[in-house]
């Protein structure tokens, strides 16, 4: 099960703490067998510029599964083909529709807006690994073009950014780096997102050198772009303690954030260990 924790965001720099009083257990409403080793599911809004035909996809070692959503997952409609890889929208050239970047760093342009959505590769950006791990589509540098935040969990930096826009160049010239993240004795980057307030937020799992209790930290992030480098500074806003008792325990699993810009709330989805022997997740 997933625990849904509400974090309400106020105007300006104000931040209401994690509101665990409104945490709820997520319910399983659909179960689709994918097969093989399955990666994280991803949601592709308006593929090739077609509204109302969003795609949800789960890549796997056996090819994965893809479905249209309207907005519920539609298992009866014709299945979109060749979307098994992770795809994220990016504004490569400033001309609609948006291009799509896959998990290998290939950027595709849609050749038409009808099934089967024929796509043509226009660039490849895989300059630090063969799996760029695209995480979020967002305008990071504020130039009006949709970028992609990648590689959130890897390396000593916070993330890589593949820049959008017609003047960003090709290949590795499009890659910018977000420098730094809070340095702790033991840590794991979990989420980087723009909150409903417009502020950048960063969530990190941490341990202190002398404290066995793991903690999930929420930070406010200030970014300043200098060329292809984003310098970052962090301010701690809130925390959730895990309560485990040894360095091998990990009470927090996968973390996702949903931003509700209509009601100005941010929702944190996480797996959370609530008991040991045996380990019980909630």
Secondary structure as a PSIPRED ss2 file (coil, helix, strand):
# PSIPRED VFORMAT (PSIPRED V4.0)

   1 X C   1.000  0.000  0.000
   2 X C   1.000  0.000  0.000
   3 X E   0.000  0.000  1.000
   4 X E   0.000  0.000  1.000
   5 X E   0.000  0.000  1.000
   6 X E   0.000  0.000  1.000
   7 X E   0.000  0.000  1.000
   8 X E   0.000  0.000  1.000
   9 X E   0.000  0.000  1.000
  10 X C   1.000  0.000  0.000
  11 X C   1.000  0.000  0.000
  12 X C   1.000  0.000  0.000
  13 X C   1.000  0.000  0.000
  14 X C   1.000  0.000  0.000
  15 X E   0.000  0.000  1.000
  16 X C   1.000  0.000  0.000
  17 X C   1.000  0.000  0.000
  18 X C   1.000  0.000  0.000
  19 X E   0.000  0.000  1.000
  20 X E   0.000  0.000  1.000
  21 X E   0.000  0.000  1.000
  22 X E   0.000  0.000  1.000
  23 X E   0.000  0.000  1.000
  24 X E   0.000  0.000  1.000
  25 X E   0.000  0.000  1.000
  26 X C   1.000  0.000  0.000
  27 X C   1.000  0.000  0.000
  28 X C   1.000  0.000  0.000
  29 X C   1.000  0.000  0.000
  30 X C   1.000  0.000  0.000
  31 X C   1.000  0.000  0.000
  32 X C   1.000  0.000  0.000
  33 X C   1.000  0.000  0.000
  34 X C   1.000  0.000  0.000
  35 X C   1.000  0.000  0.000
  36 X C   1.000  0.000  0.000
  37 X C   1.000  0.000  0.000
  38 X E   0.000  0.000  1.000
  39 X E   0.000  0.000  1.000
  40 X E   0.000  0.000  1.000
  41 X E   0.000  0.000  1.000
  42 X E   0.000  0.000  1.000
  43 X E   0.000  0.000  1.000
  44 X E   0.000  0.000  1.000
  45 X C   1.000  0.000  0.000
  46 X C   1.000  0.000  0.000
  47 X H   0.000  1.000  0.000
  48 X H   0.000  1.000  0.000
  49 X H   0.000  1.000  0.000
  50 X C   1.000  0.000  0.000
  51 X C   1.000  0.000  0.000
  52 X C   1.000  0.000  0.000
  53 X C   1.000  0.000  0.000
  54 X E   0.000  0.000  1.000
  55 X E   0.000  0.000  1.000
  56 X E   0.000  0.000  1.000
  57 X E   0.000  0.000  1.000
  58 X E   0.000  0.000  1.000
  59 X E   0.000  0.000  1.000
  60 X E   0.000  0.000  1.000
  61 X C   1.000  0.000  0.000
  62 X C   1.000  0.000  0.000
  63 X C   1.000  0.000  0.000
  64 X C   1.000  0.000  0.000
  65 X E   0.000  0.000  1.000
  66 X E   0.000  0.000  1.000
  67 X E   0.000  0.000  1.000
  68 X E   0.000  0.000  1.000
  69 X E   0.000  0.000  1.000
  70 X C   1.000  0.000  0.000
  71 X C   1.000  0.000  0.000
  72 X C   1.000  0.000  0.000
  73 X E   0.000  0.000  1.000
  74 X E   0.000  0.000  1.000
  75 X C   1.000  0.000  0.000
  76 X C   1.000  0.000  0.000
  77 X C   1.000  0.000  0.000
  78 X C   1.000  0.000  0.000
  79 X C   1.000  0.000  0.000
  80 X C   1.000  0.000  0.000
  81 X C   1.000  0.000  0.000
  82 X C   1.000  0.000  0.000
  83 X C   1.000  0.000  0.000
  84 X C   1.000  0.000  0.000
  85 X C   1.000  0.000  0.000
  86 X C   1.000  0.000  0.000
  87 X E   0.000  0.000  1.000
  88 X E   0.000  0.000  1.000
  89 X E   0.000  0.000  1.000
  90 X E   0.000  0.000  1.000
  91 X C   1.000  0.000  0.000
  92 X C   1.000  0.000  0.000
  93 X C   1.000  0.000  0.000
  94 X C   1.000  0.000  0.000
  95 X C   1.000  0.000  0.000
  96 X C   1.000  0.000  0.000
  97 X C   1.000  0.000  0.000
  98 X C   1.000  0.000  0.000
  99 X E   0.000  0.000  1.000
 100 X E   0.000  0.000  1.000
 101 X E   0.000  0.000  1.000
 102 X E   0.000  0.000  1.000
 103 X C   1.000  0.000  0.000
 104 X C   1.000  0.000  0.000
 105 X C   1.000  0.000  0.000
 106 X E   0.000  0.000  1.000
 107 X E   0.000  0.000  1.000
 108 X E   0.000  0.000  1.000
 109 X E   0.000  0.000  1.000
 110 X E   0.000  0.000  1.000
 111 X C   1.000  0.000  0.000
 112 X C   1.000  0.000  0.000
 113 X C   1.000  0.000  0.000
 114 X C   1.000  0.000  0.000
 115 X C   1.000  0.000  0.000
 116 X C   1.000  0.000  0.000
 117 X C   1.000  0.000  0.000
 118 X C   1.000  0.000  0.000
 119 X E   0.000  0.000  1.000
 120 X E   0.000  0.000  1.000
 121 X E   0.000  0.000  1.000
 122 X E   0.000  0.000  1.000
 123 X E   0.000  0.000  1.000
 124 X E   0.000  0.000  1.000
 125 X C   1.000  0.000  0.000
 126 X C   1.000  0.000  0.000
 127 X C   1.000  0.000  0.000
 128 X C   1.000  0.000  0.000
 129 X C   1.000  0.000  0.000
 130 X C   1.000  0.000  0.000
 131 X C   1.000  0.000  0.000
 132 X C   1.000  0.000  0.000
 133 X C   1.000  0.000  0.000
 134 X E   0.000  0.000  1.000
 135 X E   0.000  0.000  1.000
 136 X E   0.000  0.000  1.000
 137 X E   0.000  0.000  1.000
 138 X E   0.000  0.000  1.000
 139 X C   1.000  0.000  0.000
 140 X C   1.000  0.000  0.000
 141 X C   1.000  0.000  0.000
 142 X C   1.000  0.000  0.000
 143 X C   1.000  0.000  0.000
 144 X C   1.000  0.000  0.000
 145 X C   1.000  0.000  0.000
 146 X C   1.000  0.000  0.000
 147 X E   0.000  0.000  1.000
 148 X E   0.000  0.000  1.000
 149 X E   0.000  0.000  1.000
 150 X E   0.000  0.000  1.000
 151 X C   1.000  0.000  0.000
 152 X C   1.000  0.000  0.000
 153 X C   1.000  0.000  0.000
 154 X C   1.000  0.000  0.000
 155 X C   1.000  0.000  0.000
 156 X C   1.000  0.000  0.000
 157 X C   1.000  0.000  0.000
 158 X C   1.000  0.000  0.000
 159 X E   0.000  0.000  1.000
 160 X E   0.000  0.000  1.000
 161 X E   0.000  0.000  1.000
 162 X E   0.000  0.000  1.000
 163 X C   1.000  0.000  0.000
 164 X C   1.000  0.000  0.000
 165 X C   1.000  0.000  0.000
 166 X C   1.000  0.000  0.000
 167 X C   1.000  0.000  0.000
 168 X C   1.000  0.000  0.000
 169 X C   1.000  0.000  0.000
 170 X C   1.000  0.000  0.000
 171 X H   0.000  1.000  0.000
 172 X H   0.000  1.000  0.000
 173 X H   0.000  1.000  0.000
 174 X H   0.000  1.000  0.000
 175 X E   0.000  0.000  1.000
 176 X E   0.000  0.000  1.000
 177 X E   0.000  0.000  1.000
 178 X E   0.000  0.000  1.000
 179 X C   1.000  0.000  0.000
 180 X C   1.000  0.000  0.000
 181 X C   1.000  0.000  0.000
 182 X C   1.000  0.000  0.000
 183 X C   1.000  0.000  0.000
 184 X C   1.000  0.000  0.000
 185 X C   1.000  0.000  0.000
 186 X E   0.000  0.000  1.000
 187 X E   0.000  0.000  1.000
 188 X E   0.000  0.000  1.000
 189 X E   0.000  0.000  1.000
 190 X E   0.000  0.000  1.000
 191 X E   0.000  0.000  1.000
 192 X E   0.000  0.000  1.000
 193 X E   0.000  0.000  1.000
 194 X E   0.000  0.000  1.000
 195 X C   1.000  0.000  0.000
 196 X C   1.000  0.000  0.000
 197 X C   1.000  0.000  0.000
 198 X C   1.000  0.000  0.000
 199 X C   1.000  0.000  0.000
 200 X E   0.000  0.000  1.000
 201 X E   0.000  0.000  1.000
 202 X E   0.000  0.000  1.000
 203 X E   0.000  0.000  1.000
 204 X E   0.000  0.000  1.000
 205 X E   0.000  0.000  1.000
 206 X E   0.000  0.000  1.000
 207 X E   0.000  0.000  1.000
 208 X C   1.000  0.000  0.000
 209 X C   1.000  0.000  0.000
 210 X C   1.000  0.000  0.000
 211 X C   1.000  0.000  0.000
 212 X C   1.000  0.000  0.000
 213 X C   1.000  0.000  0.000
 214 X C   1.000  0.000  0.000
 215 X E   0.000  0.000  1.000
 216 X E   0.000  0.000  1.000
 217 X E   0.000  0.000  1.000
 218 X E   0.000  0.000  1.000
 219 X E   0.000  0.000  1.000
 220 X E   0.000  0.000  1.000
 221 X E   0.000  0.000  1.000
 222 X E   0.000  0.000  1.000
 223 X E   0.000  0.000  1.000
 224 X E   0.000  0.000  1.000
 225 X E   0.000  0.000  1.000
 226 X E   0.000  0.000  1.000
 227 X C   1.000  0.000  0.000
 228 X C   1.000  0.000  0.000
 229 X E   0.000  0.000  1.000
 230 X E   0.000  0.000  1.000
 231 X E   0.000  0.000  1.000
 232 X E   0.000  0.000  1.000
 233 X E   0.000  0.000  1.000
 234 X E   0.000  0.000  1.000
 235 X E   0.000  0.000  1.000
 236 X E   0.000  0.000  1.000
 237 X E   0.000  0.000  1.000
 238 X E   0.000  0.000  1.000
 239 X E   0.000  0.000  1.000
 240 X E   0.000  0.000  1.000
 241 X E   0.000  0.000  1.000
 242 X C   1.000  0.000  0.000
 243 X C   1.000  0.000  0.000
 244 X C   1.000  0.000  0.000
 245 X C   1.000  0.000  0.000
 246 X C   1.000  0.000  0.000
 247 X C   1.000  0.000  0.000
 248 X C   1.000  0.000  0.000
 249 X C   1.000  0.000  0.000
 250 X C   1.000  0.000  0.000
 251 X C   1.000  0.000  0.000
 252 X E   0.000  0.000  1.000
 253 X E   0.000  0.000  1.000
 254 X E   0.000  0.000  1.000
 255 X E   0.000  0.000  1.000
 256 X E   0.000  0.000  1.000
 257 X E   0.000  0.000  1.000
 258 X E   0.000  0.000  1.000
 259 X E   0.000  0.000  1.000
 260 X E   0.000  0.000  1.000
 261 X C   1.000  0.000  0.000
 262 X C   1.000  0.000  0.000
 263 X C   1.000  0.000  0.000
 264 X C   1.000  0.000  0.000
 265 X E   0.000  0.000  1.000
 266 X E   0.000  0.000  1.000
 267 X E   0.000  0.000  1.000
 268 X E   0.000  0.000  1.000
 269 X E   0.000  0.000  1.000
 270 X E   0.000  0.000  1.000
 271 X E   0.000  0.000  1.000
 272 X E   0.000  0.000  1.000
 273 X E   0.000  0.000  1.000
 274 X E   0.000  0.000  1.000
 275 X E   0.000  0.000  1.000
 276 X C   1.000  0.000  0.000
 277 X C   1.000  0.000  0.000
 278 X C   1.000  0.000  0.000
 279 X C   1.000  0.000  0.000
 280 X E   0.000  0.000  1.000
 281 X E   0.000  0.000  1.000
 282 X C   1.000  0.000  0.000
